[in-house]
Amino acid sequence: MMLKNPAIAIVGLVVALFIASLSLYTVDQRQAALVFQLGEVVAIEKIPGLYFKLPLVQNIRYFDTRILTLDPVEPERFITSEKKNVLVDYFVKWRIKDVEKYYVSFNGDERRAVNRLAQTVNDGMRAEFGKRTVHDVVSGERDDVMYSLRKSADADARRFGVEVLDVRIKRVDLPAEVSDSVYRRMEAERKRVANGLRSTGSAEAEKIRADADRQREVIIAGAYRDAQRVKGEGDGRASEIYGEAFGKNPEFYSFYRSMEAYKQSFSGKSDVMVLQPNSEFFRYMKSSRGAGK
């Protein structure tokens, strides 16, 4: 009898632990729990802690209440007010706000919630891009577009127990076929501007060269004029000196001039001069010979 009592006690303890495990559940700080009884929601637990439930009668479903990210794999294509296609890469930050409404709307299926949210944001983007130009959505009104998208998406998502915290446009690109035409047009425009600048530069260069040539001619003419003036003054001064010297001693001046003429005439050994012996050119030579005798 004493051997059977411990076995019964152990069995009872195991049964008690099993019942307790079926009666207790915990809620994490990152979760919210829905308590179902016979398929109906009877309680919503959002505060972290340990809770009790009726075993075999009630069951629990957990939902992640953290901020989640919707980030499409491929960029979406939209049309602007200019009827131009653009590829938009974006992401959405969202979380479950009303767990019961979320469960009723999507039966707790996160994929259905993501698809619905993506459709809502897509419709909002189509409307926003349809009334703006490419420049507006790229830089001019990008912040306004994101604000309007977040506001409209959040208003629609709250009907399903979801809160949209942010909608961000990461990148706006033109499709390949449009990009090529845009780049070609930009290249042609740049070439046109470059050719205009080259033409302007050539004209300016010619103007500068012409002005430099004119200044050079003016400087050369001025220098030649000054040189001629100085030369004339020098010749005049020399003539004046010669005149004064001639006036003081005409005979010596004549003799000096003859000596200079002799020196210039017989500067080379091969020089030949044909003159008559009684020529005036040899006057001082004759006088020299006469004086020597």
Summary of the structure (lengths in Angstrom):
residues: 293
radius of gyration: 56.9
end to end distance: 189.3
largest distance: 189.3
contacts: 716
relative contact order: 0.07
helix: 60%
strand: 20%
